[in-house]
Amino acid sequence: MEFGLHINRLLSGESESSLEEFSKVRRENEALHRLRQACQNLQYGERSSLAANHSDETAHTFLVIDPNAEDRGQLEQFGEQFMVHMRSAATLKEGKRLARTPLLTGVLLSTQAIPEDFSLREAVEELRSESPLNPLPIAILDEAGETPDRIRALWAGASILLSKPLTTHTFGRAARRLISLCRAQKSTILVVEPDGHFTEYLSRQLNPTTTTVHSEDSPDLLFDSLERYRPDLLIMDAHPGTVSTFDICQTLRAMPRWQDLPIVVVADGNANQTRLAAFEAGADDVVGRHIDGVELQARLKVRLDRARLLKERADYDMLTGLLTRRAFLEQLAVRLSESRRHERNLAFCLLDVDHFKQVNDVYGHLAGDRVLEKLGQLLRNCFRIEDLRARWGGEEFAVVLVDEGIDTARLALQRLLDEFSQIPFYDESGRRFHVTFSAGIAQFPDQGGDVESLVSVADDRLLRAKRGGRDTIVVGHR
């Protein structure tokens, strides 16, 4: 119908920009036709689900870095089938430049594109340093015939390890995983309003690379939506329907889970009484329905940045930069729920720095802090986006490897231990010393179906590692 209206406008000369509008709508309709045709011909279930995920968002863009032109061409064809944009580069240097691409969802990096003087982790860090999305999801492509090194990919921070040649099936699964990880890195805004006009306006003003907007037309389902989307900011119409916006604000402010959630109320520009009632109910800001786009962006950015800063102060340990125990346990509950729902493994690991009291007594507390800080830095820079790392308490640390078994976790921690034990530390007088750690690992669901049992098993194995001489990792009875 809209396409026909543009044709009539073009023929009648009613619009000076009709030709441009006609071309735009034609392209949109051609894309829609290709999407429908692709959905009709799909052979794999994940293809249709991937296409469906694009219906309410800006199209995703993947970057392929591979010196093999034939392989790049094949991946570009897969991208066309799944209705995603593909950009390609033959070298890591060129890929770094393209990593700045707006709306970049993820990278497929061939090991053949990594220079000889670069490690895989260095290549991953180089790409992420250029991307506005932090951290950028990355999949590693191993060459055909190579033995996939899962530990190396995990250690480098890559979330997916793929072996060539790829099929449409494996590409679809990888694309869906990268999209999911990309969404998790964005700020999320939930808008509650009856007509959707402000949501549409807001979506046009914000950068989809860094922000995702969800909407709900009724406050009746607000708490379900809060649990589903876990927004970083909530925007509510002053008059959303049967439930009072101000009652909702007061209720959220009384709930520990949501009391720090930034709330912005949308009201008529001259409704002073409404504005006052919103602030009294606990809203952080009130904006007019026709607020200037630049001002809207600035005011929301202030709220998001301040909320993020407060969350970092509450959720992250100042010395190590890792999650605090409380924040870690909250996120672990979510990971366990996902693993249970999808029937996947999860490895829970407890680490303890060996002879740490002796380090403090002999070399000083400042040297001890440097040991903890360095181990925290190693943990932050290794592993994948979805894995959890925390300071469990004192000189103890916790690591969760998602969708991994106990054997993979042991190898990954052994690599961490090998690297950590080689790092030289110095006290104030220049004396040099080295430090190791001990660890215990439990696997979900085989060795624990909830947080308490996983902690108990891992802690028991950590204790046996220390009693057995330290500088080791225990994964079972022996």
C-alpha positions as CSV (number, residue, x, y, z in Angstrom):
1,M,0.0,0.0,0.0
2,E,2.8,2.5,1.0
3,F,4.7,1.6,-2.1
4,G,1.6,2.4,-4.3
5,L,1.1,5.7,-2.6
6,H,4.7,6.7,-3.4
7,I,4.1,5.9,-7.0
8,N,1.0,8.1,-7.1
9,R,2.9,10.9,-5.5
10,L,5.7,10.6,-7.9
11,L,3.4,10.7,-10.9
12,S,1.4,13.6,-9.6
13,G,4.5,15.6,-8.6
14,E,3.1,16.2,-5.1
15,S,6.5,15.8,-3.4
16,E,9.8,17.4,-4.4
17,S,11.7,14.4,-2.9
18,S,9.3,11.8,-4.4
19,L,12.0,10.2,-6.6
20,E,14.4,9.8,-3.6
21,E,11.5,8.4,-1.5
22,F,10.4,6.1,-4.3
23,S,14.0,4.6,-4.6
24,K,14.2,4.2,-0.8
25,V,10.9,2.4,-0.5
26,R,11.7,0.2,-3.5
27,R,14.9,-0.9,-1.9
28,E,13.1,-1.6,1.4
29,N,10.5,-3.6,-0.5
30,E,13.1,-5.5,-2.4
31,A,14.8,-6.4,0.9
32,L,11.5,-7.4,2.4
33,H,10.8,-9.6,-0.6
34,R,14.2,-11.3,-0.3
35,L,13.6,-11.8,3.4
36,R,10.2,-13.5,2.8
37,Q,11.7,-15.6,0.0
38,A,14.6,-16.7,2.1
39,C,12.3,-17.6,5.0
40,Q,10.2,-19.8,2.6
41,N,13.2,-21.6,1.3
42,L,15.1,-22.1,4.6
43,Q,16.2,-25.6,5.4
44,Y,17.4,-25.0,9.0
45,G,15.4,-23.8,11.9
46,E,18.1,-21.4,13.1
47,R,17.9,-19.5,9.8
48,S,14.4,-18.4,10.3
49,S,15.0,-17.5,13.9
50,L,18.0,-15.4,12.9
51,A,16.0,-13.5,10.3
52,A,13.2,-13.0,12.7
53,N,15.5,-11.4,15.2
54,H,16.1,-8.6,12.7
55,S,12.5,-7.6,12.4
56,D,12.7,-5.0,15.2
57,E,16.3,-3.9,15.0
58,T,18.8,-2.3,12.7
59,A,20.4,-4.9,10.5
60,H,23.6,-6.5,11.9
61,T,27.0,-6.2,10.4
62,F,29.7,-8.8,10.6
63,L,33.4,-8.3,9.7
64,V,35.3,-11.2,8.1
65,I,39.1,-11.1,8.3
66,D,40.6,-13.8,6.1
67,P,43.4,-13.7,3.5
68,N,41.6,-16.4,1.4
69,A,39.4,-14.6,-1.1
70,E,37.3,-17.7,-1.8
71,D,36.5,-18.2,1.9
72,R,35.6,-14.5,2.2
73,G,33.3,-14.8,-0.7
74,Q,31.6,-17.9,0.8
75,L,30.9,-16.1,4.1
76,E,29.5,-13.1,2.2
77,Q,27.1,-15.4,0.5
78,F,26.0,-16.8,3.8
79,G,25.5,-13.3,5.0
80,E,23.2,-12.6,2.1
81,Q,21.2,-15.7,2.9
82,F,20.7,-14.6,6.5
83,M,20.0,-11.0,5.6
84,V,23.0,-9.6,7.5
85,H,25.6,-7.1,6.2
86,M,29.1,-8.5,5.6
87,R,32.3,-6.5,5.4
88,S,35.6,-8.2,4.6
89,A,39.3,-7.6,5.0
90,A,42.3,-9.7,3.9
91,T,44.7,-8.6,6.7
92,L,44.5,-7.8,10.4
93,K,45.7,-4.3,9.7
94,E,42.8,-3.7,7.3
95,G,40.5,-5.4,9.7
96,K,41.4,-3.0,12.5
97,R,40.3,-0.1,10.4
98,L,37.0,-1.8,9.5
99,A,36.5,-2.7,13.2
100,R,35.5,1.0,13.6
101,T,32.4,0.3,11.5
102,P,29.2,1.6,13.0
103,L,26.7,-1.1,14.0
104,L,29.4,-3.8,13.9
105,T,27.9,-6.9,15.6
106,G,31.0,-9.2,15.6
107,V,34.1,-10.4,13.9
108,L,35.0,-13.7,12.2
109,L,38.8,-13.8,12.4
110,S,40.8,-16.4,10.5
111,T,44.0,-17.6,12.2
112,Q,45.7,-17.2,8.8
113,A,45.2,-13.4,9.0
114,I,47.2,-13.1,12.2
115,P,50.9,-12.0,11.6
116,E,53.6,-14.4,12.8
117,D,54.7,-11.9,15.5
118,F,51.2,-11.7,16.9
119,S,49.6,-14.1,19.3
120,L,45.9,-14.8,19.0
121,R,45.2,-12.8,22.2
122,E,47.1,-9.8,20.9
123,A,45.1,-9.9,17.6
124,V,41.8,-10.0,19.6
125,E,42.9,-7.1,21.8
126,E,44.0,-5.1,18.7
127,L,40.6,-5.5,17.1
128,R,38.7,-4.7,20.3
129,S,40.7,-1.6,20.9
130,E,39.3,-0.1,17.7
131,S,35.6,-1.0,18.1
132,P,33.1,1.3,19.8
133,L,31.4,-1.8,21.2
134,N,33.2,-2.9,24.3
135,P,34.0,-5.8,24.3
136,L,33.6,-6.7,20.7
137,P,32.3,-10.4,20.2
138,I,34.8,-12.4,18.1
139,A,34.7,-15.8,16.5
140,I,37.9,-17.6,15.5
141,L,38.2,-19.5,12.2
142,D,40.7,-22.3,12.2
143,E,42.0,-23.6,8.8
144,A,40.8,-26.9,7.5
145,G,42.9,-29.8,8.7
146,E,44.1,-27.9,11.8
147,T,43.4,-29.4,15.2
148,P,41.1,-26.8,16.8
149,D,42.7,-25.4,20.0
150,R,39.7,-24.6,22.1
151,I,41.8,-23.5,25.1
152,R,43.8,-21.1,23.0
153,A,40.6,-19.5,21.7
154,L,39.0,-19.3,25.2
155,W,42.2,-17.9,26.6
156,A,42.3,-15.2,23.9
157,G,38.8,-14.1,24.7
158,A,37.1,-15.5,21.6
159,S,33.5,-16.7,22.3
160,I,33.3,-19.1,19.3
161,L,35.8,-21.4,17.7
162,L,34.9,-22.6,14.2
163,S,36.7,-24.9,11.7
164,K,36.7,-24.4,8.0
165,P,34.9,-25.1,5.8
166,L,31.8,-23.6,7.3
167,T,28.3,-24.6,6.4
168,T,25.1,-22.6,6.4
169,H,24.2,-24.4,9.6
170,T,27.4,-23.5,11.5
171,F,27.4,-20.0,10.2
172,G,23.8,-19.5,11.4
173,R,24.6,-20.8,14.8
174,A,27.7,-18.5,15.1
175,A,25.9,-15.5,13.8
176,R,23.1,-16.0,16.3
177,R,25.6,-16.3,19.2
178,L,27.5,-13.2,18.1
179,I,24.2,-11.2,17.9
180,S,23.3,-12.4,21.4
181,L,26.6,-11.3,22.8
182,C,26.5,-8.0,21.0
183,R,23.1,-7.2,22.5
184,A,24.4,-7.9,26.0
185,Q,27.1,-5.2,25.6
186,K,24.6,-2.4,24.8
187,S,22.8,-0.1,27.2
188,T,19.1,-1.1,27.3
189,I,16.2,1.3,27.6
190,L,12.6,0.2,28.3
191,V,9.8,2.6,27.4
192,V,6.3,2.2,28.8
193,E,3.7,4.2,26.8
194,P,0.3,3.4,25.3
195,D,0.8,4.7,21.7
196,G,4.5,4.1,20.9
197,H,5.1,7.6,19.5
198,F,7.9,8.5,22.0
199,T,9.5,5.1,21.5
200,E,9.7,5.6,17.8
201,Y,11.1,9.1,18.3
202,L,13.7,7.9,20.8
203,S,14.9,5.1,18.5
204,R,15.6,7.6,15.8
205,Q,17.7,9.8,18.1
206,L,19.9,7.1,19.8
207,N,22.8,5.3,18.4
208,P,21.8,1.6,17.8
209,T,25.5,0.6,18.1
210,T,25.4,1.3,21.8
211,T,21.8,1.4,22.8
212,T,18.8,-1.0,22.5
213,V,15.3,0.3,22.9
214,H,12.4,-2.0,24.0
215,S,8.8,-0.9,24.5
216,E,5.7,-1.9,26.5
217,D,2.3,-0.4,25.8
218,S,0.9,-1.2,29.2
219,P,2.3,-0.9,32.7
220,D,0.4,-4.1,33.7
221,L,3.3,-6.1,32.3
222,L,6.1,-3.8,33.5
223,F,7.6,-6.1,36.1
224,D,7.7,-9.0,33.6
225,S,9.4,-6.7,31.1
226,L,11.9,-5.5,33.7
227,E,12.9,-9.1,34.4
228,R,13.0,-9.9,30.7
229,Y,15.1,-7.0,29.4
230,R,16.9,-5.9,32.6
231,P,17.1,-2.3,31.4
232,D,19.7,0.3,32.3
233,L,17.1,3.0,32.2
234,L,13.2,3.1,32.3
235,I,11.1,5.8,30.5
236,M,7.4,6.0,31.4
237,D,4.6,8.1,30.0
238,A,3.0,10.2,32.8
239,H,-0.4,8.8,31.9
240,P,0.2,5.2,30.7
241,G,-3.2,3.9,31.4
242,T,-5.0,2.2,34.4
243,V,-2.0,2.1,36.7
244,S,-0.5,5.4,38.0
245,T,3.0,6.1,36.9
246,F,3.8,7.7,40.2
247,D,2.6,4.6,42.1
248,I,4.9,2.5,39.9
249,C,7.9,4.8,40.7
250,Q,7.2,4.6,44.4
251,T,7.0,0.8,44.2
252,L,10.2,0.5,42.3
253,R,12.0,2.8,44.7
254,A,10.9,0.5,47.6
255,M,12.3,-2.6,45.8
256,P,16.1,-3.2,46.4
257,R,16.5,-4.8,43.0
258,W,15.2,-1.7,41.1
259,Q,15.7,1.2,43.6
260,D,18.7,2.5,41.7
261,L,17.2,2.1,38.2
262,P,17.1,5.5,36.5
263,I,13.5,6.6,35.8
264,V,12.6,9.3,33.3
265,V,9.0,10.4,33.0
266,V,7.6,11.8,29.8
267,A,5.0,14.6,30.3
268,D,3.4,17.6,28.7
269,G,6.0,20.4,28.6
270,N,3.9,22.9,30.8
271,A,2.5,20.3,33.3
272,N,4.3,21.7,36.4
273,Q,2.0,19.7,38.7
274,T,2.8,16.5,36.9
275,R,6.5,17.2,37.0
276,L,6.5,17.9,40.7
277,A,4.5,14.7,41.4
278,A,7.0,12.7,39.3
279,F,10.0,14.0,41.3
280,E,8.2,13.3,44.6
281,A,7.5,9.8,43.5
282,G,11.2,9.1,42.9
283,A,11.7,9.9,39.2
284,D,15.2,11.1,38.2
285,D,14.1,13.4,35.3
286,V,11.0,14.6,33.5
287,V,11.1,15.4,29.8
288,G,8.6,16.9,27.4
289,R,7.0,14.9,24.7
290,H,8.5,17.1,22.0
291,I,11.9,17.6,23.5
292,D,14.7,18.4,21.2
293,G,16.6,15.3,20.1
294,V,20.1,16.6,21.0
295,E,18.9,17.6,24.5
296,L,17.2,14.2,24.9
297,Q,20.4,12.4,24.0
298,A,22.4,14.5,26.5
299,R,20.0,14.0,29.4
300,L,19.7,10.3,28.9
301,K,23.5,9.9,28.5
302,V,24.0,11.7,31.9
303,R,21.5,9.2,33.6
304,L,23.1,6.2,31.9
305,D,26.7,7.2,32.7
306,R,25.9,8.0,36.3
307,A,24.0,4.7,36.8
308,R,26.9,2.8,35.1
309,L,29.4,4.5,37.4
310,L,27.4,3.7,40.5
311,K,26.9,0.1,39.4
312,E,30.7,-0.3,38.8
313,R,31.4,1.1,42.2
314,A,29.0,-1.4,43.8
315,D,29.7,-4.4,41.5
316,Y,33.4,-4.2,40.9
317,D,36.4,-4.6,43.3
318,M,38.6,-1.5,43.3
319,L,41.9,-3.3,43.5
320,T,41.4,-6.1,40.9
321,G,38.7,-4.7,38.7
322,L,36.8,-7.9,39.0
323,L,33.2,-8.5,40.1
324,T,32.5,-8.4,43.8
325,R,31.1,-11.5,45.4
326,R,27.6,-10.2,45.6
327,A,27.5,-9.1,41.9
328,F,29.1,-12.4,40.9
329,L,26.5,-14.5,42.7
330,E,23.7,-12.5,41.0
331,Q,25.1,-13.1,37.6
332,L,26.0,-16.7,38.4
333,A,22.3,-17.3,39.1
334,V,21.4,-16.1,35.7
335,R,24.1,-18.3,34.0
336,L,22.9,-21.3,35.9
337,S,19.3,-20.7,34.8
338,E,20.4,-20.4,31.2
339,S,22.6,-23.6,31.4
340,R,19.7,-25.5,33.0
341,R,17.3,-24.4,30.4
342,H,19.6,-25.3,27.5
343,E,21.0,-28.4,29.2
344,R,24.6,-27.2,29.0
345,N,27.6,-27.6,31.2
346,L,29.2,-24.8,33.4
347,A,32.4,-24.9,35.2
348,F,32.7,-23.2,38.6
349,C,36.3,-22.6,39.8
350,L,37.7,-21.2,43.1
351,L,41.4,-20.0,43.1
352,D,43.5,-19.1,46.2
353,V,46.9,-17.4,46.0
354,D,49.5,-19.6,47.7
355,H,51.2,-18.5,50.9
356,F,49.7,-15.0,50.6
357,K,50.1,-14.2,54.3
358,Q,53.8,-14.9,53.9
359,V,53.9,-12.6,50.9
360,N,52.4,-9.8,53.0
361,D,54.7,-10.6,56.0
362,V,57.9,-10.9,54.1
363,Y,57.5,-8.5,51.2
364,G,54.9,-6.0,52.5
365,H,51.3,-5.3,51.9
366,L,51.9,-3.1,48.9
367,A,53.7,-6.0,47.2
368,G,50.7,-8.2,48.2
369,D,48.3,-5.7,46.6
370,R,50.4,-5.8,43.4
371,V,50.1,-9.6,43.3
372,L,46.3,-9.5,43.6
373,E,46.1,-6.6,41.1
374,K,48.1,-8.5,38.5
375,L,46.1,-11.7,38.9
376,G,42.9,-9.7,38.5
377,Q,44.4,-8.1,35.4
378,L,45.2,-11.5,33.9
379,L,41.7,-12.8,34.7
380,R,40.1,-9.7,33.1
381,N,42.1,-10.0,29.9
382,C,41.6,-13.7,29.4
383,F,38.5,-15.8,28.8
384,R,35.3,-14.8,27.0
385,I,32.7,-12.1,27.3
386,E,30.2,-14.4,28.8
387,D,32.5,-15.9,31.4
388,L,32.4,-14.5,35.0
389,R,35.5,-13.5,37.1
390,A,35.3,-12.2,40.6
391,R,37.3,-11.5,43.7
392,W,35.7,-14.0,46.1
393,G,37.3,-12.5,49.1
394,G,40.8,-11.7,50.4
395,E,43.2,-13.6,48.1
396,E,40.5,-15.9,46.7
397,F,39.0,-15.6,43.2
398,A,36.1,-17.2,41.4
399,V,35.8,-18.0,37.7
400,V,32.8,-19.4,35.8
401,L,33.3,-20.8,32.3
402,V,30.0,-20.9,30.5
403,D,29.2,-23.9,28.3
404,E,32.4,-25.7,29.3
405,G,33.2,-28.9,31.0
406,I,35.6,-29.6,33.9
407,D,38.4,-30.8,31.6
408,T,38.4,-27.7,29.5
409,A,38.3,-25.5,32.6
410,R,41.3,-27.4,34.1
411,L,43.4,-26.8,31.0
412,A,42.4,-23.1,30.9
413,L,43.3,-22.6,34.6
414,Q,46.5,-24.5,34.1
415,R,47.4,-22.0,31.3
416,L,46.6,-19.2,33.7
417,L,48.7,-20.7,36.5
418,D,51.6,-21.2,34.1
419,E,51.6,-17.6,33.0
420,F,51.0,-16.2,36.5
421,S,53.8,-18.2,38.1
422,Q,56.3,-16.7,35.6
423,I,55.5,-13.1,36.5
424,P,58.2,-11.5,38.6
425,F,57.1,-9.4,41.6
426,Y,59.3,-6.9,43.6
427,D,59.0,-5.5,47.0
428,E,60.0,-1.9,47.9
429,S,63.7,-2.8,48.3
430,G,63.8,-4.5,44.9
431,R,63.7,-8.1,46.1
432,R,62.2,-10.4,43.5
433,F,59.8,-13.2,44.1
434,H,57.2,-15.4,42.3
435,V,53.7,-16.5,43.3
436,T,51.5,-19.4,42.4
437,F,47.9,-20.3,43.2
438,S,45.8,-23.4,43.9
439,A,42.4,-24.1,42.5
440,G,39.4,-26.4,42.7
441,I,36.7,-26.9,40.0
442,A,33.2,-28.2,40.1
443,Q,31.0,-28.9,37.1
444,F,27.3,-28.1,36.7
445,P,25.1,-30.1,36.7
446,D,27.0,-33.3,37.4
447,Q,28.7,-32.2,40.6
448,G,26.2,-29.6,41.8
449,G,22.8,-28.4,40.6
450,D,22.8,-25.0,42.4
451,V,25.2,-22.3,43.7
452,E,25.6,-23.7,47.2
453,S,26.5,-27.2,46.0
454,L,28.9,-25.9,43.4
455,V,30.7,-23.7,45.9
456,S,30.9,-26.6,48.4
457,V,32.5,-29.0,45.9
458,A,34.9,-26.4,44.4
459,D,35.9,-25.3,47.9
460,D,36.6,-28.9,49.0
461,R,38.7,-29.5,46.0
462,L,40.6,-26.2,46.6
463,L,41.3,-27.3,50.1
464,R,42.7,-30.6,48.9
465,A,44.8,-28.8,46.4
466,K,46.4,-26.7,49.2
467,R,46.9,-29.7,51.4
468,G,48.5,-31.6,48.5
469,G,51.3,-29.1,48.2
470,R,49.7,-26.1,46.4
471,D,50.5,-24.8,42.9
472,T,48.0,-27.3,41.5
473,I,44.4,-27.7,40.3
474,V,42.1,-30.4,41.6
475,V,39.1,-31.5,39.6
476,G,38.0,-34.8,41.3
477,H,38.8,-37.4,43.9
478,R,42.3,-38.8,43.7
